[in-house]
Amino acid sequence: LAEVEGWNIKDGFYYIISMLCGLPNALTDVTPDSDEGKIVDIIIALWALSLAGTIIGIVGGMSVINTLVESAEALGEKFGKKKED
């Protein structure tokens, strides 16, 4: 994105980190002005969402995570039944 927009690498890096983290106040003052820069920005955002979804899916499918979720659900049911009594 920095190359497309003519920014220095530092500003490009800060802009991407701000965008990926969803920060309300950007870490830099630059924003994509050209149509090409806006398209690259959208592609980066879609790639980041896809990567995050993949990582969440992999972590969610791990047996350790499943065991923790089942334990938490069992505790929730146990305490939920006591409240009803």
N, C-alpha and C positions, 0 to 999 in steps of 0.2 A: 504494500500500500504506500509506503514511504517513497518508493521509486516511482510509482505511477503519479503521485501527487507532487513530487519534487521536494519532499521534506527530507530533513536529515534523519538518520537511523534512530537516534534517541527519541525524537518526537513521534516517529512511527511506532516504536516499541511502546511508548507511554500511551499513545492513543489506543492501540490494540488491547493492552492490559486493561485500560479503563472500560473499553467496550465489552470485553469478555467478562469482566467482573460486575458489570452493570452499575458502575459508580455514577451517582447523580451529578457529581462534579468531576469533569475530566482531569486527568493528571497533566494535560497539556492544552494549549489554546488552539491547536490545529484541528480542522475537520475536513473531510473530503469535499472538494468543491467541484471537481470534474465528474462527468458521467461515468468515466472509466473507474475513478476512485470509489464512487458510490457502489458500482457493481462489485468491485473487489471487496469492499466492506461487507456487502451482503453475503458474498461467497464465504468470507472468513467467519461470519456469524453462523451461517448454516453448518459449516464444517465443525465449529466449536460445539454447537448443539448436538450434532451427530456423535462427536467424540464423547461428550458428556453422557449421552444416552447409552452409548456402548459401555463405558466404564461403569455406570450405575447398573446396567444389566449384568455385567460380569461379576461385580461385587455382590449384587443381590442373589446371584445363583450359587454363591459359595456355600458350602455346607455349614461353615462356622456361622455365617450370617443367618441362615435358616434356623439353626439351633437357637441363636439369640432371639430371633423373632418368635419362635414357638414358646420359649421360656417367658418372654414378656407377655405374650397372649395368655399363657396359663396363669401368670400372676394377676393379670387384669381380670380374668374370669373369677379367680379366687377372691379378690377384693370386691369385685362387682357383686358377687353373691352375698357377701357379708352385709353390704349396704341394703340389699333387698330384704333381708331377714329382719 
